Amino acid sequence: MKDLFHIARREPLDWWKKILVRIGAVLVALLICSVFLYAVTKMNPIEIYKAMFKGNFGSNRKVWILIRDTMTLLLFALALAPAFKMKFWNIGAEGQALIGGVITAGLMIALGNKLPTSVMLLIMFAASALGGALWGLIPAIFKAVWKTNETLFTLMMNYIALQITSYCVALWENPFGSNSVGVINQKTGGGWFPTVFGQSFGLNVIIVLALTVVMFFYLKKSKQGYEISVVGESENTARYSGISVKKVLIRTMLISGAICGIAGCIIVGGIDHTISTTTAGGRGFTAIIVAWMAGFNPFIMIPISVLLVFLNRGAAQVASTCGLNEYASDIVTAVILLCILASEFFLNYRILFGSGKKVEAAAVTAGPKAENLEAEKSEESNEAATDSREEV
């Protein structure tokens, strides 16, 4: 039996077509979820969507929580963007954030009631960034020197950070025997972020948006951002152009880990005011999707973060309204993410139906264009390498 269809690489789509494909994926996901929820609850799908909207915009407090959670997820995505753009698969954002959170909690307990808020915040930010950076530096050195697998290494580092956090929780538990730290400095608010915009996490928004702008210019306009792109495209090209791959790798992971550490600081000092093994809350893994879907563009990460947080909170609201447990909302969220990720296939590939001459003709038609694109990419890469050599 001859092949009925073939998969061929698609020519690059216009930006608006990519947006339409992703919107279509979200609509398909919502349709699938509504069928699932209707089968379980017999609720009208329209009522389900109303519940999702109400879960995010039902009150002023819910809107601010949506903004807060979006900023937290966005910060994780900003941390991962430079590493993933360099094709260093940093799966250790959770561990790096936990280390930053543990350091922040320790400082709040030890110095929170002894230092002015401004001084305390500076120490917390610097210490948590340093802790996260060092936690990211370890796998970077092993990768640069001994070519270890960074995916497994950073993943294992998460488990070590998790055990360190468990030890600190047992050490600081309050009250004794509760197996939790409780709210740190609840009466005095020592080490807590100050209120901005009438919200205790208003400062979080300012910090994350500022880092978004900085990261955009760092990746798009700076020499170091250019080096990250070259290393990500081809390490051989980077070496040919005089770029030290080891130096770029270590420097980039220091930055990535430092921002993850700051994320832990923001969660502990600006949101939870406590530390636990669930402080990161899986955001380090969800942020991978955000960074990847945005093409590592910090500004595009903002709407994607909003979308994922909206869907997650909306699914939880639906599950609560329908009297379902938390696993129902997890199923809904998983279906939505799966559809969004699957849409990436149709952005890069197309399905050619038919067999024999039909498929061959389509391939021949697409061939010259694909070859031209590859030739243009090769020429651009060579020009970039030449320019870099001249600069060096």
N, C-alpha and C positions, 0 to 999 in steps of 0.2 A: 504493500500500500504506500503510495507516494505521500510525501508531506503535504498536509493541508494548509499550513501556514509557516511563516518564518519570522524571526525577530531581527530587525535591523536598527542600527543606530539612527536616531533622528537628528536632523539639522537643528542648530540652536534656535529656540523659539523666542519671539518677542516677549518683552517683560509682561505685557498685558495678557498675553496668552498663558503665561505661567501662572499669573494670578487667577485667571479663570479656571484653570485646571485644579488649582488648590481649593478654590471656592466650591467647585464641583465635588471634590473629594469630601469636603466638610458636609455638604448637603447629602451626599450618599451615606455618610456615616450617621447623620442625624436620622435619616430614613430607616436605616438598619436598627438603630437604637430604639426608635419609636415602635417598630414592629416587635422588638424584644420586650420592651416595657409593656406594650399593649397585651402581649401574650401572657405576661406575668400578672399585670394589675387590671387589665381591661379598661384602662383609662384612655380618654381621647388624646391622640398625639398632640393636638393643639394645646391642651391643658398641660401636657408634659413640657412643651416649649415655654409656656407661660411660667411654669415653676422654675425652669432653668434661668429665665430672665429675672424672676423675682429673687432667686438665690444670690444674684449679683448686684441688682439695682433696686431691691425692695426697700432700702432705707439708706440714709446717709452713711451710717456705720458700715453697711455692706459694701458700699461703693469704695470707702476708704480701705476696707480689708482687701478688696479686689486690687486696688492700687498697691497696697503693701505687699501682697503676695506676688504681684507682677514684678515689682522692683527687686524682690529677693531672687526670683527665678532669673530675671534679666542679669543680675550681678553674677550669678553662676555661669550664665552663658558668655558674658564678657570675659570671665576668667578662662574659659575653655577655648575661646575663639583663636587666640594666637597659637596655642599648642596644636590644635586640630588643623589650622591652616598650614602649619609646618609639617603636618602628617605625623605628629607625635601624639599617639592615642592616649591622652590623659584620662583614664577612667577613675582617677583617685581624687576627684573634686570633693567627694563626701568626706574622705579622711582628712584632707587638707583643711576643710571648713571646720571639722570637729576639733582639730588641733588648735585652730584660731579661737574657737568657742571655749575650749577648756582653758586656754591662757586668759581669755577675757574674764571668764567666771572666777578664776583664781585671783586675778587682780581686783575684781569687784569685792571679793570676800576679804582680801588682805588690806586693800587701800581705799575701798569705796567710800568709807566714812572719814578718811583722813586727809584727802586732797580735794582741792576745788574741782568742780565739774569739768572745766575746760582743760585743765592739766591732766585729769584722769582720762578724758577722752583721747587726748593725744597719745598718752602712754598705751592705752588699750589698742588703738589703731596700729601704732608702731609695733607693739609686741605681737599682736595677732598676725599682722602681715609678715613679720619676720618668721614666726612659727610656721605659717603656711608655706612660705618660700623655702624654708629648710626642708619641709616635708616633701615638696615638689623637687627639690634639688637632688635628693637621694636617688630616685629612679633615673633622673636626667644624667647623673654622673655614670651610673651603671650602663645606661644606653650609649653614652658618648664614648666610654672607654672600652667596655666589654661587649657591646652590641646585644645587651639583654633585651627580652621582649617587654616593651614598656606597658603593654596592655595588661599582662599578668602581674607585672611588678607593681604598678599603681593600684591595681585591684586588691592585691594582697596587703598593700599599705593601708587600705581602708580598714581591714580587719584589725591590724595593729592599733590604729587610731581608735577603733571601736573599743578595744580592750583597755586602752589608756583612759578613755572616757568613763568606762565602767568602774575602773579603779578610783578615779577622782570622785565620781558620784558617791561611791561607798565611803570615801574619805571625808567628804563634805556633807554627808546626808544630814538633813535637818527637817524634823526632829530625828534623833537617833533611832535607827531601826526602821525608818520609813522607806529606805532604799530609793530616796529621791533627795535632791538638793533643796527643793522648795523654791519659793521666790526669794532671790537674793536681795538683801537690804530692803525688804518690803516697807518698813516704817520710814526709813530715811531716804530711800531712792538713790543711795550712793552708787555712782557708776552708771546710772540710767541715762539714756539720751534725753536731752531737754525737749520740751514740747515746742513744736513748730507747726504753723497753720492750725493750731488748736488740736493737734494730734501728737501722741507720744512717738509715733513713727514718721513724723513729717520730715525729720532730718534724714531718714533713710532715703527718701525720694530725692532730696537734693544731692546726696552723695552719689547715688547710683546714676542719676542723669548726668552729673558732672563727669563721672568715669566713662559713661557712654560716649560723650563728646571726645574725651581724651583718647579713648581706645580707637575711635573712628580715625582720628588724625594720625595716631600712632601706626595703625595698620595700612592706611591709604597714602599718607603723605611723608612719612619719615623714612630715613635710610634703613633703620632696623626693620621696619615693616616690609620694606622691599626685600631685604635679606630673608625674612621669614617666607615670603612668597617664592623666592628663588629656590630655597631649600625644600619647600613643599613640592615644587614642580619637579625638581631633579637635583639630588645631592651632587651628582657628577658635574652638572652645569655650575652649581654653586662653587665647587672646588676649582673648576676651570677659570671662573671669574675672580678667584682670589678670596672668596668668602670662607671663613673658618666655620665649618659645619658644627664642630664641637662647641665652639663659643656661642653660636646662635642658639643651639639646642639648650645649653645650660642657662643662658640668659633668658630665653623665652619661658622655660619652666619655672625660673625664679619669679617672673612676673605673674605667670598663671597661678602658681601656688600662693603668692602674696595676696592676690585678689580673692582667692578662695578663703584665705585666712581672714580677710576683711569681711567676707560674707558671714563667716562664723561669728565675728565680733558684732556685726549688725543684728544678727538673729538673737544673740544672747543679751547684748546691751540695749538694743533698740526695740525688741519685740517680746521675747519670752521671759527675759530677766531670770533665766535659770539655764542649767545645762543638763542634757540627758543623751542617751545613745540615739535618740530619734531627732536630735536637733536639726540635722541636715534635711531630714524628711524626704529623701529620695530626689531632691532637686538637682543634685549633682549629675544624675543620670538623665532626667528630663531635659536638663540644659543642653545635653549633647544634641538632642533633637532640635532645640531652638537654634543653636549655633549652626548646625548643618543645613537646616531649611532656609536660614537667612543668608546662606552663602558667606558666612562670617562677616556680614555687614552689621555693625552694632545698631544702626538706626532701624534696619529691617527687623532686628531681633525684638524691638519694642512691640509691634502689633502681633507678632507670633507669640510672644510671652503673654500678652493680654488674652489672645485666643485660647491658649492652653489652660490658663488659670480660669478663664470664664467657663470653659467646658468642664473642667474638673469640679469647680464649685457648683456649677449648675447641675451636674450629675449627682453630687452629694445632696443637693436640695431636693431633686426628684426622688431619690431613694428615701429621704426623710419624709417627704410628703406622702409617698405611697406606702409608707410603713415597711420599707425594705431595709436590709442590713447594709453595712458598708461595702460588702462585696459586690452588690448590684451596681453601685456607683463606680467601682473599680472596673467592672465589665464594660460599662458604657464608655468610660475614659479610654480603656484599652482598644475598643472598637474604633473610636474616633482617631486615636493615634495611628492605628494600623492602616486606616483608610488614607490618612494624610501621607504616611510614609509610602504607601503603595502608589500614590499619585506621582511620586518621583520617578517611578518606572516609565510612565507615559510622557514625562518631560524629556527623557533621554532616549527612549526607544519607541519604535512603532511596530505594529503587527501587520505583516503582509499576508493576506489570505490568498489561497490558490496555490498551484504548484507548477512546476516546469517553467515554460516560457514566460508566464505572467510574472512570476517572482523574479526571474532572471532579468527581465526588462526593467522592473522596478529597481532592482539592485544596480543595474547599469546606469539608470537615470540618476540615482542618488550618488553613484560612485564618483563622478568627476567633482561634484560639489564637496563631497567628503574629503576627497584628495586635496582640493584647493584649500579647504579649511585646515587640514593637517599641515600643508605646505606653509600657510600663513602663520600658523602657530610655531612651526619650526623656525621660520625666518625671524619672528618676533623674539623667540628664545635666544637665537644666535646674536641678534642685535643687542638684546639686554646683556648678554654675557660680554660682548665686546665693549659696550659702554661701561660696564662695571670694571672690566680690566683696565680701561683707560683711566677711570676714576682712581683706581687703586695705584 
